[in-house]
Amino acid sequence: MNIVTTPDPRLRQKCRKVNKITPEITDMIAKMREASLKWEKDHPFELSAAMAAPQLGFDRRIIIVRDDLDDKKNASFTAFIDPEVIKTDGELEEDFEGCLSVPSIYGKVPRPKKVKIKALLEDGTPVRVKAEGSLARTILHEIDHLNGILFIDHIKDQKDAFFRMNEKGDLDPVDYEKEIKNNQSLWGDEDA
């Protein structure tokens, strides 16, 4: 399965709720895990931390999040179905984000320090999850996908917030005017 990238309009649509976990839904989740790990093998400096269903073209409110964001050897993910943000808390913190659907662009994105969500697990168990730091950021990034929002939307007008990874795995600033501001293929929407 190919990962959907900008400017594909499917990334800008609000996804439908799952409501009932069927074999089709569990198959979608398996494909998301497989695609995440396949992407990671092709990107040696990067970790596939998470994925949202629309990134594979599935119009469903499903995200997967890696169980250990610090250990690339741990290839297990937890699926959250119909996740909803209950509350965010803490000061906004800026940190780097990348996205499988926005190839080679990174951004310094402000997000709340903490988040509390509710969702269903893959077996249908309802859960509430409190997260902070990198995990909170990852969850918020993926839930944004379910609402047609990309990380670049949060920093759209910030000239010094965009970066590109070089061949050594370091992030270099990007020329905003030249590469970002008027790049319709990056935004994939009419508001760029």
SEKOL-141997 format. One record per residue (C-alpha): residue number from 1; residue in three letters; x, y, z. Coordinates in nm, 3 decimals, always signed. Example, Ala and Ser with C-alpha at 12.3 -4.5 7.8 and 13.67 -1.06 7.14 Angstrom:
<pts>
<pt margu="1" tortor="ALA" x="+1.230" y="-0.450" z="+0.780"/>
<pt margu="2" tortor="SER" x="+1.367" y="-0.106" z="+0.714"/>
</pts>
This chain:
<pts>
<pt margu="1" tortor="MET" x="+0.000" y="+0.000" z="+0.000"/>
<pt margu="2" tortor="ASN" x="+0.126" y="+0.344" z="-0.090"/>
<pt margu="3" tortor="ILE" x="+0.117" y="+0.625" z="+0.161"/>
<pt margu="4" tortor="VAL" x="-0.105" y="+0.914" z="+0.051"/>
<pt margu="5" tortor="THR" x="+0.093" y="+1.238" z="+0.024"/>
<pt margu="6" tortor="THR" x="+0.014" y="+1.604" z="-0.036"/>
<pt margu="7" tortor="PRO" x="-0.161" y="+1.741" z="-0.236"/>
<pt margu="8" tortor="ASP" x="-0.401" y="+1.443" z="-0.237"/>
<pt margu="9" tortor="PRO" x="-0.746" y="+1.579" z="-0.136"/>
<pt margu="10" tortor="ARG" x="-0.816" y="+1.273" z="+0.083"/>
<pt margu="11" tortor="LEU" x="-0.577" y="+1.423" z="+0.339"/>
<pt margu="12" tortor="ARG" x="-0.807" y="+1.725" z="+0.370"/>
<pt margu="13" tortor="GLN" x="-1.131" y="+1.541" z="+0.446"/>
<pt margu="14" tortor="LYS" x="-1.282" y="+1.474" z="+0.786"/>
<pt margu="15" tortor="CYS" x="-1.295" y="+1.095" z="+0.836"/>
<pt margu="16" tortor="ARG" x="-1.604" y="+0.892" z="+0.919"/>
<pt margu="17" tortor="LYS" x="-1.646" y="+0.720" z="+1.255"/>
<pt margu="18" tortor="VAL" x="-1.592" y="+0.347" z="+1.273"/>
<pt margu="19" tortor="ASN" x="-1.871" y="+0.272" z="+1.526"/>
<pt margu="20" tortor="LYS" x="-1.838" y="-0.107" z="+1.484"/>
<pt margu="21" tortor="ILE" x="-1.514" y="-0.305" z="+1.467"/>
<pt margu="22" tortor="THR" x="-1.538" y="-0.552" z="+1.181"/>
<pt margu="23" tortor="PRO" x="-1.282" y="-0.777" z="+1.007"/>
<pt margu="24" tortor="GLU" x="-1.249" y="-0.499" z="+0.747"/>
<pt margu="25" tortor="ILE" x="-1.143" y="-0.256" z="+1.023"/>
<pt margu="26" tortor="THR" x="-0.888" y="-0.498" z="+1.173"/>
<pt margu="27" tortor="ASP" x="-0.750" y="-0.552" z="+0.822"/>
<pt margu="28" tortor="MET" x="-0.712" y="-0.173" z="+0.778"/>
<pt margu="29" tortor="ILE" x="-0.520" y="-0.158" z="+1.106"/>
<pt margu="30" tortor="ALA" x="-0.290" y="-0.443" z="+0.998"/>
<pt margu="31" tortor="LYS" x="-0.220" y="-0.263" z="+0.669"/>
<pt margu="32" tortor="MET" x="-0.143" y="+0.059" z="+0.858"/>
<pt margu="33" tortor="ARG" x="+0.113" y="-0.121" z="+1.077"/>
<pt margu="34" tortor="GLU" x="+0.270" y="-0.287" z="+0.775"/>
<pt margu="35" tortor="ALA" x="+0.291" y="+0.039" z="+0.577"/>
<pt margu="36" tortor="SER" x="+0.443" y="+0.225" z="+0.873"/>
<pt margu="37" tortor="LEU" x="+0.721" y="-0.027" z="+0.914"/>
<pt margu="38" tortor="LYS" x="+0.784" y="-0.050" z="+0.539"/>
<pt margu="39" tortor="TRP" x="+0.819" y="+0.330" z="+0.523"/>
<pt margu="40" tortor="GLU" x="+1.060" y="+0.323" z="+0.815"/>
<pt margu="41" tortor="LYS" x="+1.289" y="+0.070" z="+0.641"/>
<pt margu="42" tortor="ASP" x="+1.328" y="+0.317" z="+0.354"/>
<pt margu="43" tortor="HIS" x="+1.410" y="+0.607" z="+0.592"/>
<pt margu="44" tortor="PRO" x="+1.708" y="+0.507" z="+0.807"/>
<pt margu="45" tortor="PHE" x="+1.724" y="+0.830" z="+1.012"/>
<pt margu="46" tortor="GLU" x="+1.354" y="+0.836" z="+1.093"/>
<pt margu="47" tortor="LEU" x="+1.106" y="+0.655" z="+1.315"/>
<pt margu="48" tortor="SER" x="+0.754" y="+0.582" z="+1.199"/>
<pt margu="49" tortor="ALA" x="+0.592" y="+0.689" z="+1.526"/>
<pt margu="50" tortor="ALA" x="+0.230" y="+0.672" z="+1.415"/>
<pt margu="51" tortor="MET" x="-0.015" y="+0.674" z="+1.128"/>
<pt margu="52" tortor="ALA" x="-0.373" y="+0.778" z="+1.064"/>
<pt margu="53" tortor="ALA" x="-0.610" y="+0.585" z="+0.839"/>
<pt margu="54" tortor="PRO" x="-0.642" y="+0.861" z="+0.573"/>
<pt margu="55" tortor="GLN" x="-0.267" y="+0.830" z="+0.512"/>
<pt margu="56" tortor="LEU" x="-0.347" y="+0.499" z="+0.343"/>
<pt margu="57" tortor="GLY" x="-0.663" y="+0.632" z="+0.183"/>
<pt margu="58" tortor="PHE" x="-0.902" y="+0.485" z="+0.442"/>
<pt margu="59" tortor="ASP" x="-1.190" y="+0.715" z="+0.534"/>
<pt margu="60" tortor="ARG" x="-1.212" y="+0.600" z="+0.895"/>
<pt margu="61" tortor="ARG" x="-1.126" y="+0.750" z="+1.234"/>
<pt margu="62" tortor="ILE" x="-0.838" y="+0.517" z="+1.322"/>
<pt margu="63" tortor="ILE" x="-0.485" y="+0.595" z="+1.435"/>
<pt margu="64" tortor="ILE" x="-0.197" y="+0.371" z="+1.533"/>
<pt margu="65" tortor="VAL" x="+0.074" y="+0.486" z="+1.773"/>
<pt margu="66" tortor="ARG" x="+0.403" y="+0.310" z="+1.833"/>
<pt margu="67" tortor="ASP" x="+0.423" y="+0.158" z="+2.179"/>
<pt margu="68" tortor="ASP" x="+0.777" y="+0.289" z="+2.238"/>
<pt margu="69" tortor="LEU" x="+0.867" y="+0.616" z="+2.066"/>
<pt margu="70" tortor="ASP" x="+1.231" y="+0.583" z="+2.171"/>
<pt margu="71" tortor="ASP" x="+1.304" y="+0.229" z="+2.050"/>
<pt margu="72" tortor="LYS" x="+1.309" y="+0.163" z="+1.677"/>
<pt margu="73" tortor="LYS" x="+1.352" y="-0.210" z="+1.747"/>
<pt margu="74" tortor="ASN" x="+1.011" y="-0.221" z="+1.914"/>
<pt margu="75" tortor="ALA" x="+0.778" y="-0.253" z="+1.615"/>
<pt margu="76" tortor="SER" x="+0.450" y="-0.279" z="+1.805"/>
<pt margu="77" tortor="PHE" x="+0.171" y="-0.024" z="+1.769"/>
<pt margu="78" tortor="THR" x="-0.154" y="+0.037" z="+1.956"/>
<pt margu="79" tortor="ALA" x="-0.461" y="+0.119" z="+1.750"/>
<pt margu="80" tortor="PHE" x="-0.706" y="+0.382" z="+1.873"/>
<pt margu="81" tortor="ILE" x="-1.045" y="+0.374" z="+1.705"/>
<pt margu="82" tortor="ASP" x="-1.272" y="+0.680" z="+1.698"/>
<pt margu="83" tortor="PRO" x="-1.031" y="+0.877" z="+1.920"/>
<pt margu="84" tortor="GLU" x="-1.157" y="+1.202" z="+2.069"/>
<pt margu="85" tortor="VAL" x="-0.964" y="+1.469" z="+2.253"/>
<pt margu="86" tortor="ILE" x="-1.127" y="+1.523" z="+2.591"/>
<pt margu="87" tortor="LYS" x="-0.883" y="+1.783" z="+2.718"/>
<pt margu="88" tortor="THR" x="-0.548" y="+1.944" z="+2.649"/>
<pt margu="89" tortor="ASP" x="-0.341" y="+2.102" z="+2.921"/>
<pt margu="90" tortor="GLY" x="-0.011" y="+2.275" z="+2.983"/>
<pt margu="91" tortor="GLU" x="+0.172" y="+2.548" z="+2.800"/>
<pt margu="92" tortor="LEU" x="+0.227" y="+2.516" z="+2.428"/>
<pt margu="93" tortor="GLU" x="+0.564" y="+2.366" z="+2.347"/>
<pt margu="94" tortor="GLU" x="+0.738" y="+2.388" z="+2.011"/>
<pt margu="95" tortor="ASP" x="+0.908" y="+2.079" z="+1.879"/>
<pt margu="96" tortor="PHE" x="+0.992" y="+1.920" z="+1.546"/>
<pt margu="97" tortor="GLU" x="+0.731" y="+1.718" z="+1.361"/>
<pt margu="98" tortor="GLY" x="+0.749" y="+1.532" z="+1.036"/>
<pt margu="99" tortor="CYS" x="+0.483" y="+1.340" z="+0.851"/>
<pt margu="100" tortor="LEU" x="+0.477" y="+1.042" z="+0.618"/>
<pt margu="101" tortor="SER" x="+0.226" y="+1.236" z="+0.405"/>
<pt margu="102" tortor="VAL" x="+0.440" y="+1.551" z="+0.378"/>
<pt margu="103" tortor="PRO" x="+0.762" y="+1.406" z="+0.236"/>
<pt margu="104" tortor="SER" x="+1.094" y="+1.551" z="+0.349"/>
<pt margu="105" tortor="ILE" x="+0.948" y="+1.860" z="+0.522"/>
<pt margu="106" tortor="TYR" x="+0.967" y="+1.909" z="+0.898"/>
<pt margu="107" tortor="GLY" x="+0.832" y="+2.186" z="+1.113"/>
<pt margu="108" tortor="LYS" x="+0.862" y="+2.332" z="+1.460"/>
<pt margu="109" tortor="VAL" x="+0.501" y="+2.301" z="+1.572"/>
<pt margu="110" tortor="PRO" x="+0.347" y="+2.438" z="+1.893"/>
<pt margu="111" tortor="ARG" x="+0.124" y="+2.190" z="+2.075"/>
<pt margu="112" tortor="PRO" x="-0.011" y="+2.149" z="+2.428"/>
<pt margu="113" tortor="LYS" x="+0.214" y="+1.960" z="+2.667"/>
<pt margu="114" tortor="LYS" x="-0.060" y="+1.716" z="+2.776"/>
<pt margu="115" tortor="VAL" x="-0.365" y="+1.552" z="+2.623"/>
<pt margu="116" tortor="LYS" x="-0.641" y="+1.324" z="+2.744"/>
<pt margu="117" tortor="ILE" x="-0.831" y="+1.118" z="+2.487"/>
<pt margu="118" tortor="LYS" x="-1.099" y="+0.854" z="+2.477"/>
<pt margu="119" tortor="ALA" x="-1.111" y="+0.580" z="+2.214"/>
<pt margu="120" tortor="LEU" x="-1.175" y="+0.214" z="+2.151"/>
<pt margu="121" tortor="LEU" x="-0.895" y="-0.039" z="+2.134"/>
<pt margu="122" tortor="GLU" x="-0.882" y="-0.290" z="+1.852"/>
<pt margu="123" tortor="ASP" x="-1.073" y="-0.546" z="+2.060"/>
<pt margu="124" tortor="GLY" x="-1.349" y="-0.293" z="+2.130"/>
<pt margu="125" tortor="THR" x="-1.242" y="-0.204" z="+2.483"/>
<pt margu="126" tortor="PRO" x="-1.316" y="+0.162" z="+2.563"/>
<pt margu="127" tortor="VAL" x="-1.014" y="+0.347" z="+2.705"/>
<pt margu="128" tortor="ARG" x="-0.912" y="+0.687" z="+2.830"/>
<pt margu="129" tortor="VAL" x="-0.549" y="+0.776" z="+2.780"/>
<pt margu="130" tortor="LYS" x="-0.348" y="+1.056" z="+2.938"/>
<pt margu="131" tortor="ALA" x="-0.030" y="+1.147" z="+2.755"/>
<pt margu="132" tortor="GLU" x="+0.234" y="+1.413" z="+2.776"/>
<pt margu="133" tortor="GLY" x="+0.543" y="+1.523" z="+2.589"/>
<pt margu="134" tortor="SER" x="+0.625" y="+1.337" z="+2.267"/>
<pt margu="135" tortor="LEU" x="+0.336" y="+1.095" z="+2.307"/>
<pt margu="136" tortor="ALA" x="+0.084" y="+1.378" z="+2.347"/>
<pt margu="137" tortor="ARG" x="+0.230" y="+1.552" z="+2.042"/>
<pt margu="138" tortor="THR" x="+0.210" y="+1.232" z="+1.837"/>
<pt margu="139" tortor="ILE" x="-0.150" y="+1.162" z="+1.935"/>
<pt margu="140" tortor="LEU" x="-0.259" y="+1.520" z="+1.857"/>
<pt margu="141" tortor="HIS" x="-0.078" y="+1.508" z="+1.520"/>
<pt margu="142" tortor="GLU" x="-0.262" y="+1.188" z="+1.425"/>
<pt margu="143" tortor="ILE" x="-0.604" y="+1.305" z="+1.544"/>
<pt margu="144" tortor="ASP" x="-0.549" y="+1.620" z="+1.333"/>
<pt margu="145" tortor="HIS" x="-0.520" y="+1.389" z="+1.030"/>
<pt margu="146" tortor="LEU" x="-0.868" y="+1.253" z="+1.104"/>
<pt margu="147" tortor="ASN" x="-0.999" y="+1.608" z="+1.076"/>
<pt margu="148" tortor="GLY" x="-0.819" y="+1.694" z="+0.752"/>
<pt margu="149" tortor="ILE" x="-0.546" y="+1.897" z="+0.925"/>
<pt margu="150" tortor="LEU" x="-0.172" y="+1.859" z="+0.858"/>
<pt margu="151" tortor="PHE" x="+0.108" y="+1.973" z="+1.088"/>
<pt margu="152" tortor="ILE" x="+0.209" y="+2.235" z="+0.832"/>
<pt margu="153" tortor="ASP" x="-0.126" y="+2.409" z="+0.881"/>
<pt margu="154" tortor="HIS" x="-0.023" y="+2.504" z="+1.236"/>
<pt margu="155" tortor="ILE" x="+0.286" y="+2.688" z="+1.111"/>
<pt margu="156" tortor="LYS" x="+0.170" y="+2.802" z="+0.769"/>
<pt margu="157" tortor="ASP" x="+0.281" y="+3.163" z="+0.809"/>
<pt margu="158" tortor="GLN" x="+0.596" y="+3.113" z="+1.016"/>
<pt margu="159" tortor="LYS" x="+0.895" y="+3.160" z="+0.791"/>
<pt margu="160" tortor="ASP" x="+1.148" y="+3.010" z="+1.031"/>
<pt margu="161" tortor="ALA" x="+0.947" y="+2.699" z="+1.125"/>
<pt margu="162" tortor="PHE" x="+1.020" y="+2.478" z="+0.820"/>
<pt margu="163" tortor="PHE" x="+1.311" y="+2.236" z="+0.777"/>
<pt margu="164" tortor="ARG" x="+1.430" y="+1.957" z="+0.547"/>
<pt margu="165" tortor="MET" x="+1.635" y="+1.652" z="+0.644"/>
<pt margu="166" tortor="ASN" x="+1.975" y="+1.629" z="+0.477"/>
<pt margu="167" tortor="GLU" x="+2.166" y="+1.313" z="+0.381"/>
<pt margu="168" tortor="LYS" x="+2.325" y="+1.294" z="+0.727"/>
<pt margu="169" tortor="GLY" x="+1.989" y="+1.299" z="+0.906"/>
<pt margu="170" tortor="ASP" x="+2.023" y="+1.659" z="+1.026"/>
<pt margu="171" tortor="LEU" x="+1.750" y="+1.920" z="+0.979"/>
<pt margu="172" tortor="ASP" x="+1.837" y="+2.228" z="+0.773"/>
<pt margu="173" tortor="PRO" x="+1.621" y="+2.543" z="+0.749"/>
<pt margu="174" tortor="VAL" x="+1.415" y="+2.576" z="+0.430"/>
<pt margu="175" tortor="ASP" x="+1.381" y="+2.891" z="+0.220"/>
<pt margu="176" tortor="TYR" x="+1.019" y="+2.973" z="+0.308"/>
<pt margu="177" tortor="GLU" x="+0.949" y="+3.206" z="+0.016"/>
<pt margu="178" tortor="LYS" x="+1.103" y="+2.973" z="-0.240"/>
<pt margu="179" tortor="GLU" x="+0.995" y="+2.629" z="-0.119"/>
<pt margu="180" tortor="ILE" x="+0.697" y="+2.669" z="+0.114"/>
<pt margu="181" tortor="LYS" x="+0.475" y="+2.975" z="+0.073"/>
<pt margu="182" tortor="ASN" x="+0.352" y="+2.920" z="-0.282"/>
<pt margu="183" tortor="ASN" x="+0.397" y="+2.544" z="-0.305"/>
<pt margu="184" tortor="GLN" x="+0.047" y="+2.419" z="-0.393"/>
<pt margu="185" tortor="SER" x="+0.162" y="+2.056" z="-0.396"/>
<pt margu="186" tortor="LEU" x="+0.261" y="+2.095" z="-0.031"/>
<pt margu="187" tortor="TRP" x="-0.067" y="+2.247" z="+0.087"/>
<pt margu="188" tortor="GLY" x="-0.313" y="+2.064" z="-0.133"/>
<pt margu="189" tortor="ASP" x="-0.583" y="+2.316" z="-0.056"/>
<pt margu="190" tortor="GLU" x="-0.720" y="+2.635" z="-0.198"/>
<pt margu="191" tortor="ASP" x="-0.620" y="+2.852" z="+0.096"/>
<pt margu="192" tortor="ALA" x="-0.243" y="+2.835" z="+0.041"/>
</pts>
